[in-house]
Amino acid sequence: MNLLALLFALAVVVWLVPLVKDGRLASLLTLLFLTGTVFGPPFLAFDGPIQISLDRLLWAFLIGLAAVQWRLGKLNLSPVNRVDVCLLVFVVYLFQRSRGGDLSETLVDPTARWLFYIFMPIAVYCVARVTPFRRSDLWWLLHALIGLGVYLSFTAVCEVKGWHAFVFPKHILDPDVWMFLGRGRGPLLNPAGNGFIIGVAMAAVAACFVGSDRRTKAIYAAIGVILLVGGYATLTRSCWLGVAGAVAMIAMVHSPRWVRVIGLAATVLLAGAMAMGLKEELMAFKRDKALSAADAAKSVELRPLLATVAWEMFKDKPLTGHGYGQYFQRHDAYHTIRDYGLPLERVRSYSHHNVFLAFLVDSGLIGLGLFLAVIVTLAGYGWRMATDGSLPLDRRRVGLLTIGILACYFPNAMFHNMTIIPMVQVFLLGIGGVVVAIYQNGFVKDEANASGSAPLVPGLRLGTDFAGGSASDLTVSCGRAAPPLRSKAEPWNEG
């Protein structure tokens, strides 16, 4: 057995040599998104001082490959921007705030939480940030996200309907992990995380929908219906808002003004009608098999109590917070406050249910400010690319993807601590790195097209190198040929 393991290791090394030398970081980044979602720690993990899983091994390989390619001169570092500085300060600051305290009083080691939910996503951002992207890389990334969303949607529907023979991987149905059982919790075992990734796929569909021909738009519309059904199958209200918000935000950018006004008015009227007529049904909506309708209503009622406790904790340490991941060590005394006339002791066993309050309590205004600076800057980059009519369609799609993902993230972040759900931060910051890289550097030339050979992907015509934002570049349209060259003075008006 040892001899076989040695031979296998030697074979792996032989195959890794060319991969390390010429491996495509963009392809590995896409593979990390897929592997981390479907084959993460719940699927297979080896416990030890640090839990090892397939996605974490791939993450380590990705970081090592980036380091080797940088040492070989294959990667060029772009000028440092605001997102880079904020994330660097953020990761160091949260590490410092995770130290100290009594580990016996914590559910999870704060430093381990920092490693897996802060450091790892930011490291993925750094790799994506320096990765040279081709237009074909963007095509594969968008459609890999769409395929992942379709798979998660189908699996979520099968979970809710009880069609267990079609659910894969089988750890999704593990009755020992009873929380959220019966909802579309997916391979992450969390319906909020599952719904967020479905929302990411919806943002990719909406971005590809813009500028496509009629037949391709019909295909994307059909996929969008599948994703809507999958988002509903999570039985999570914030996910419904997130998936719908991803479509609405992208539609708002590319719709005439009168459509935006009517859509906004319809949304307000619908929200009001639901608040008045469906409030009780939504509050008592039964979701989990182990959760009654009364318990579902109770989960909504507890959120104001958690927010009150968070506010009192923030007032005591507004600048630096009580320590990252140390909420359960510090919150006990705040449940006896009677100034509000609220039964705060009811939430003694619960943790944060809001990303922004979590950062505010754990890391103070410094930590929350750094996180918000990253989100707002990414939103600004995305909005500029999405609304700049002089840019090629593929770069505008990157902008649309950005604002769609952030529109999906916000409602989920308001009702769940998304920072401790596996893969959510990896998607958010990993795609954020892609956005920054393309925003600053554009796309690199595709060797296959530069040499006059056929395109890498059927249905795509690849253009020349674009790094300076010139509208004279050929664009890639998902599912259609590139439009003719236009003069710099003539704006793009696709779709």
N, C-alpha and C positions, 0 to 999 in steps of 0.2 A: 504493500500500500504506500509506504514511504517513497519507494522507487517511482511508482506511478505519479505520485504528487510532485516529485522532483522533475520528472519528464514533462508533466503538464505545465509546471512553472517555467521551464526552459522554453517550451513552445510559446507560452504567453509572452515571454520576454522578446522572443524573435519577432512576433507580430506587433509588439508595442513599439519597437524601434522606429519603423517608418511612420507609425501613427504619431509618436511623439515629435518626430521631425516635421512632418507635413500634415498633421491632423487638423481638422477644421473645428475651431472653437465654436463657431456658430451652430454646427451640427450637434456637437456634444452638449451645448447649452439647451438646445431643443430636446435632446434625449434626456437631460436631467429633469426638465419639466415633466416629461411623461413618466419616467421611472420613479421619481419622487412621489408622484400622485398615486400611481397604481401599485408599485412594488416598494413602498416605504417600510418603516419599522413594523407596522402591524402585520405586514405580509411575511417578512423574514428579518430577524434581528439576532445579533449575538451580544449578550450582556457581558459587561466587564467594567473596568474603570470608566470607559466611555462606550456607550452602546453603538455597535457597528451594524449598519444596514447597507443594502445595495445602493441606495441613493447617496448615502454618505461616502461610500467608496468611490462612486462616480464623481461626487463633488471634490474629493481629494485629488482624484486623477485630473479633473478639469483645472484645478488650481495649479497642480504640478506642470501640466502641459502648457498653461499660460506662462508660467515662470521660465520654462525651457525655451519657448518660442521668443519670449522677450530677450533672454540671454543670447539667442542666436540672431537677434536683430530683426525678427519677423514682425514684431509688434511695435508700432509707433505710439508713444504716449502723447495724448492731446493736452493742450493747456488746461490747467486745473480750473474748475468752475465752482459755482456756489454749492451745487449738490455734493460735489466731492468733498469740499471743506466741511460742510454740515455733517455728512455721514462719518467722516473721520473723527471729528470731535464727538459725535454722538456715540460711536462704538467705544471709544476710550472712556468717555464720561459714564456710560452705563456699566462698563466693567468695574470702574471704581465704585459706583453706587451699589453694585451687587455684592461687594465684599463686606464681611462682618456679619454680626448677628448670630443667633443660635440656630444651627442647622436642624436640630431636633424639633424645632417649632415650625418648620417649613414643609410644605407638601413636596416641593421640588427644590433641589439645590439651586439657589439664585444664579450662581456662576454657570452651572450647566444649562440653565434656561437662557442665559446670555449667549452661551456658545452656540446653541442650536437655533435660537429664534432671533438673535440679533447679529452675531458675528457671521454665521454662515450665509444668511441672505445678503449682507453687505459685501461679503467676499464674492458672491455670485454677481452682484452689481459691478464690482471692480473688474471682473473678467469680461462681462458684457461690455463694459465701458471702453475697453481697449481692443475689443474684437473687431476686425475689419469685416463689414457686412456687404455681401453682394445682393443684388436684387433677387436672385434665386434663393438666397438664404431667407429673405423676408417672406417669399412665397411659401417655402417649406414651414417656416415658423407659424405663419397665420393658419395654414391648413392643418398643421399638427395640432394647434390649439382647437381648431374646429372639430377635428376628429376626436380629440380627447373629450370635448364637450358633448358630442353625440353619444359616445360610449358612457359617460357619466349619467347622461339623461336617460338612456335606455336602462341602465342598471338601477337608477333611482325609481323608475316606473315599476320595474320588476320587483323591487323591494316592497314598495307600497302595495302592489297587487298580489304579492305572495307567490310570484312565479320564480321560485328559488332555484330552479334548474338552470335558469339563464343568468344567474348572478355570479360574477367572477371578479375578483378572487373570493373564495368562500369565507375568509375571515370577516367579510362584511356581515355575515349572518350569525356570527358567534354569539350565542345567548349569554355567555359569561360576561361579555361586554354589553350590558343591558341598556346603557344610556343611549337614547335616540333610536333604539331598535324599533323598526316599523316605519321609520321615515326614510327618505332617500339620503342616507348618510354617506354612501359611497365608500371607497377604499380608505378614505381618511377617517372614517367612523365619526364624522361630524357634519351635520347637514348644512351648517353655515359655511364651512370651508368648501364643501361640495358645491353648494349654490354659488359661491363666489367664483370658483373655477368655471362653472357653467356660464356665469356672467362674463368672464374673460373671453370664453368662446363666442358668446353673443356679440361682444364688442368686435371680435375678429370678423364675424359674419357681416356685421353692419359696415365695417370698414371696407371689406371686399365687395359688398353690394354696390357701394358708391362707384360709379364710373363703369360698371359692367354692362354687357349687352342684355337684351331682354330675356333671352333663354337662360343665361347665367344668373340673372337676377331672380328668375323663378326658382332655380335650384337653391340659391342662398335663402330665399324666402321660405322654402320648404324646410330647410335645415333650421331656420329660425323658429319655426313652429315646434319642431322637435325639442329645441333648447328651452322654449317657453314651457312646454309640458314637463320637461325634466326639472326646471326651476320650481314649478308648482309642486312636483313630487317631493321636494325637500320638506314641504309643509312648514316652511319658515318664512314669516312675514317679511323680514328684512331682505331675504333672498329674492322674493317677488319684486320688491321695490328696486333691488340692485339690478336684476336682469332687465326689467322694464326701463330703468334709468339709463342703462348702457345704450339701449336703442334710442331712447328719447333724446339723449344728449347729442348723439351723432346725427340724428334726424334734424335736430334744431340747427346744426351748422349748415346743412345742405338743403334746407327748406326755404321757400319764399317767406317773407315777413308775415304775410297774412296767415300762412299755415301755422307759423310759430304762435301767433296771437290766439288763433282758434284752439290750437293744441293746449296752450297754457290755460286758457279759460276752461276748456273741457276737463283738464286735470284738476283744477281747483274745485269745479262743481262736483266731479266724481268723488274727490276726497271728502268734501262736505257731506255728500249724500251717504257715503260709507260711514263717516263718523256719526251721523245721526241715526241712520237706519240699520247699520250692520255692526254697531259697536259691540253689542253683547255677544253676537255670533263670533266676531273676531277675537274678543277677549277670552271666550270659553272654547276656542277651537281645539278639539282633541287631536293630538299628533302622535305621541309615542304610544306603543303598546302598553308600557308600564306607567303611563301618565294619563290620569283622568282629565276630563274637561275642567273640573274644578281646580286641579293642579295646574293646568295650562293657564287659567285665569290668574291663579296665584303668582305664577312666574312673571306675569306682566305687572302685577301690583307691587312686587318686590323691587322693581327697578328704581322707583323714586326713593325708596329707603336706602338702597345702595348709593345712589347719587348724594343723598344727605350725609351719609357717613363719609363719603369721599370728600365732600365739601369741608366738613369739619377737620378732617385730616390735612387737607390742603392749607387751611388757615393756620395750622400750627407750624408747618414747614413749607412755605409757599415757594421758595427759591430752589432748594435742592431735593425736596421730597423725603420720604421715609426710607428709601432704599429699594433698588430694583429687585423685584421678586420677593420682597419681605413684607408684603401686606398682612399676612396672617400673624406675623410677629408683632405688628404695631397697632392693629385695628381694634383690639379687644375692648379697650377703655372707652371707645367712642360709641359703643352700643348702649351705654347707660345714660346718655344725654337725654334730658326730658324737655329741653327748651322748645322743641318743635311739636310736642304732643303726639309723636309718632312711635310705634313699636319697633324701634331700631334693632332690638335684640332678635327679631325674626330673621335678620340677614347675617347673623353671626357666623354661620357656616358657609356663606357664599363669598365668592371673590368678585373682581371687577366684571362688569358687563358692558364696558364702553372703553374703546381704545384710548380716547383722549383723556378721560378721567383716570385711566390706569397709568398713563405716562405722567399726568399731573400729580397724582398721589405718590407714585414711586420715585419719580425723578424731578419733580417740581417744574417750575416755569422754564428752567433751562432745558430739560429733556423734551418737554412738550414743544417748546419753541423750535428746537432743532428739527424735530420730526415734522412739524407743520411747515417749516421752511423748505424741507425736501419735497413734501407733497405739493405745496403751492408752486415751487419752481418747476417741477415736472409738469404740472397742469399748464403753466405758462408756455413751456416748450411745446407741449402737445397742441395747445390752442393756436400758437403761431403757425405751426406747420399745417394744421387742419384748415385754417382760414386764409392762408396765403395763396391766392389764386395764381401767382406766378410760379409756384413750385410744381414739379412733376407729380403725377398722381400717386406714385408709390410712396413718396415722402409725405404727402398729405394723408395717405392711409396710416402711416405710423402715428401721425398726430391724432387721427380719429381713434385709433386703437388706444392711445394714451388717455384721452378724455373719457372714452367709454369705460375703461377699466377703473378709473378714479370715480366715475359716477356710480359704478357698481360697488366699489369699496366703501364709499361714505355711509350709505344706510346700514350696511352690515357692521361697520365700525361703531355706529351709534348704539347698537344693541348687543354687540358681542365683543369680547376681547380677542380680536382677530390676530393679535401678535403671538398668541400661544397656540394657534391652530396650525398643525403641520402644513408646510408648503405655501401658505398664504403670503407670508412675507417674502418667500423666494420668488413667487410670481410677481409680486408688486415691485420689488427692488430689482429683480433680474430683468424684467421687461423695461423697468426704468433705466437700467444701464444701456439697453438697446436703444431706447429713445434718445438718451444723451449722445451716444456714439453717432447715430445717424443725424441728429440735429447739428452736431459740430462738424462731422466729417463727410456726410453724405454716404454714397455707396462706392465701393471699389469696383474696378473693371473686372468683368467676368472673363476669365481666360478663354473659355469655350467660344464665346461670341467674338472676343477680340481676334481669335485666330481664324474666324470665318466658318467655324463648324456650326452644327445645329444647336439650338437652344437646349439647356439642361432639362427643362420642363416642357412637356407638350402644351401648346396653346400660349406660350410666353415668347415674346420677342424682347431680347435683352438689349438695352441701350448702351451708350458709351459711358465713360466714367463721369460721375457727377459729384463734385465736392464743394462747389462754390455757390450753388443755388440758382444756376442759370436755367431759364425756362426753355432753352434750346435743346435740352436733353430729351432723348427718347424715353418714354415711360413704359412701365410694365402694367398691364391691366389684367387682373385675375380673370382669365377666361376669354380674353379678346386680344386682337392685335394692337400694337402701339399706334397712337395717332400720329399724323404727319408732324414734321417740324414746324414750329411757329416762331415768329419773331419775338424778340425780347419785350417789345412794347405791347404785344397782344396777350392779354391774360388768359389763363386756362379756365375753362368753364366746363368741366367734365360732369356728365350725369345730371 
